[in-house]
Amino acid sequence: MEFLEKISNQIKLMRKTKGLSQEKLALEIDIDRKYASIIEKGKTNLSIQYLKKICDGLDIKLSDFFKHIEE
């Protein structure tokens, strides 16, 4: 599995674990819901700035997010 796919899968898993819809998370972090969908499908190279926003919305530290990717 490529790295971008791992990131997008982890975002989706964490969002669902928190009980959030794509729309609710997108609203919380001020991004378009369509962009949230593109991110979770691994169709875009995600900037660190947006990944940080997503982590903030999921209430997880950026460093902890990457720990889950490496496991």
Backbone hydrogen bonds, N-H to C=O, Kabsch-Sander energy under -0.5 kcal/mol:
donor,donor_aa,acceptor,acceptor_aa,energy
6,K,2,E,-2.0
7,I,3,F,-2.3
8,S,4,L,-2.6
9,N,5,E,-2.5
10,Q,6,K,-2.1
11,I,7,I,-2.4
12,K,8,S,-2.1
13,L,9,N,-2.5
14,M,10,Q,-2.7
15,R,11,I,-2.5
16,K,12,K,-2.5
17,T,13,L,-2.4
18,K,14,M,-1.8
19,G,16,K,-1.3
20,L,15,R,-2.4
25,L,21,S,-2.4
26,A,22,Q,-2.7
27,L,23,E,-2.4
28,E,24,K,-2.3
29,I,25,L,-2.0
30,D,26,A,-0.7
30,D,27,L,-0.6
31,I,26,A,-2.4
36,A,32,D,-1.9
37,S,33,R,-2.0
38,I,34,K,-2.1
39,I,35,Y,-2.5
40,E,36,A,-2.3
41,K,37,S,-1.5
42,G,39,I,-1.5
43,K,38,I,-2.3
46,L,44,T,-0.8
51,L,47,S,-2.3
52,K,48,I,-2.6
53,K,49,Q,-1.8
54,I,50,Y,-2.5
55,C,51,L,-2.7
56,D,52,K,-2.6
57,G,53,K,-2.3
58,L,54,I,-1.8
59,D,56,D,-1.0
60,I,55,C,-2.6
65,F,61,K,-2.1
66,F,62,L,-1.7
67,K,63,S,-1.2
68,H,64,D,-1.5
69,I,65,F,-1.1
70,E,66,F,-1.7
71,E,67,K,-0.8
